[in-house]
């Protein structure tokens, strides 16, 4: 889900910028970390949806991915 949200934001934005330059600009503005945090937050909503639907194995996978993305966001904040 975080990757999908990130690409949707890119596609809805300024299309005359290459993806590499877009990422570089977000990094320079320190907005990449904020966008990553937003994506992780949305992943938590998907997790809660799977819990409500009683899809425990899917919820476990989403939780693992959420933790992975949260660790990536934490490391990017350190850099």
N, C-alpha and C positions, 0 to 999 in steps of 0.2 A: 504494500500500500504506500509506504513512503516514497518509493521510487516512482510510482505512478503519479502521485501528487506533485512530485518535483518536476517531472516531465510535462505535466499539464500546466504548471506555472510557467515553465520555459516556453511552451508552445503558445500560450495565451499572451505572452509578453512580446517584446520587440523581436521580430523574426529576421531582421537583417544582421543580426549578431550571431557569429558561430557559437557552437556549444562551448568550446574551449574558452573563448573570450567571455562568454556569459559566466562560466564558473570562476574565471579569474577575477572578473568584476565583482561578483558576489563575495569572493574571498577578501578582496581589497576593502570592500565596504563593511566587512564583518557581518554580512547578511546571510552568508551560507550557513553559519551555525544556527541562526534564528530560524531559517527555513527548515533546517534539519530537525530542530526541536519541534516545530509545528507538525512536521511529518510523523515524528515519533508519537506525538499526542494523538493524532488521528488514528494511528495504529492501535492505541489503547481503546479507542471506541470500537474498532473491529473486534478486539479481544472480548470486550464486554458483550457484544452481539453474539459471538459464538458461545459464550457462557450461558446467555439467556436461551439460546436454541439447543443447549445441552450437547454441543459438539466439543467434547472435552479434548480430544486429540488435536483438533484444528486449533482450539484455543491455546493449547500448550505450544504448538508451533508458532502461533502469532506472538505469544509471550516471549518465546526464545528470540524471535526476530526483533521484537521491541527492545529487549535487553541488549541485543547486538547493536542496533541502531543508537540506543542511548549511550553505549560505551563509545561508539564512533563520535558522537556529538561531544561527549566529555573530552575525548582526546583532541578533537579539533579546537575546543575551547582553550586547552593547554597550549597549543601551538599558537 
